Amino acid sequence: MDVLKTSLKEIRDGIRGKKFSSAEVTKAYLNQIEKWNGKLNAYITVNDQAVAAAAKADELIAKGEGGALAGVPIAIKDMFCTKGMRTTAGSKILENFVPPYSATVVERLEKAGMVSLGKTNQDEFAMGSSSETSAFGVGRNPWNLDYVPGGSSGGSAAAVAAGMAPASLGTDTGGSIRQPASFCGIVGIKPTYGRVSRYGIVAFASSLDQAGPMTKTVADAALVLEAMSGRDPRDSTTSAQPVPQWEQKISKNLKGLKVGLPKEYFSDRLQPETRAAVDRAIEVVKKAGAETVEVSLPLTEMAVPIYYLVCTSEASSNLARYDGVRFGFRADFSKKPAEDLAEFYCRTRGEGFGGEVKRRIILGTYALSSGYYDAYYKKACQVRRLLRQQFLDAFKQCDVMMSPVTTSPAFKLFERISDPLEMYLNDIYTTSANLVGIPGISVPAGFSGNKLPIGVQILASHFNEQALFNVGSVIEEGLAIKELPHGLQ
Ligand code: GLN
């Protein structure tokens, strides 16, 4: 079995058909991790129980038991609580946090029989677009080690691209699944808000956060999403909508499908190579029977400002729990005790959080403070509502929309990290899906001149993930990536 080429579905079938055992497959991925993690820094923690878990899965399979994805390994972003396994959120403040319970989605994947390979690197608290804000060192892109893998789920993307996992879990608050998937040449889907439980996922911005799979193929993403979706009594924002069997229902006949092209997404800021890749994907979709129609989302230029007000406001509240009292890091007070509680908090949080997280807590606290709340947070919520209406109106004219994921492919490490505004503008095409709650997928569509992958984004209306899988499969078939990551040679 070649870890760089084999899909999750092939692994599932191979284990079922006794071509190989879960233990053998798991060892193959662990070998690849051993070989490449020193360079890519895709994993923060490797599961030293993975082979034992795989052997257990093999026993169950032999008895005719085991779930839909029995014995298939998966990597998990370090935002997901994993019982008994360190969960850092890429931060120093949770450096030694070992959760007493697992996130619902982790439980569901385990119930489906999946084997955890470990926890992947990410931007601290998922705040970033490059995996450079991690307290555990920067992540790297398997296509070129001098470039970022994207973020915040950069470790999850790099792990799949580099054959260090057949699939991974990511979280997407403003693009953190779709953007790294695009930068690393893999598939990543952010489902509809409420499709997937957020219980046990370290909270960044609760009204935007959603979890989703990152995989080599569209069908693989459908399979993993099926296993993790659905109502969870422990997260009241989850929907009771039934979870379809997406993978089985994938249809590559797009006859009559209307594809909206939001004109604001094809402005001058889009780099020509990226535009060419998206255009190629549009041609492939048209050949499969779809028609295109221009749509307009005039509030697009407001998406980044609204997003950065909403996400920082929610983050400032969510991150208040890291106070050094209840759990996580506490500053060393053995030599110089704190004078009072305020100093205790200040030193703990001052030493425990990184620069980007502090910036966001300060921004969010400012936007929520009395006197500024109406001008910033409330206004952002109002414009968010209008943006949602624009999307709902546009979806009256089309079934899906196609767009770039980012204006350009992966950028060089350390190139943008000192310019937060430039970094934030990178999120122009992805944040709207989170603000509006609709699902979005990124599918590989080609390469730049310097051999870096470029993805195309497909968006659909609430709970219409099926359309994303259908269109995504057509693009995948038409523009399949045959090359292997150049950085691994
Ligand atoms: N890049 C965005 C940010 O920095 C998105 C992050 C995410 O989706 N978690 O907030």
Residues whose N, C-alpha, C, O or C-beta is under 5 A from the ligand:
A	BS01	LIG	A126 M127 G128 S129 G151 S152 T171 D172 T173 G174 G175 S176 D427
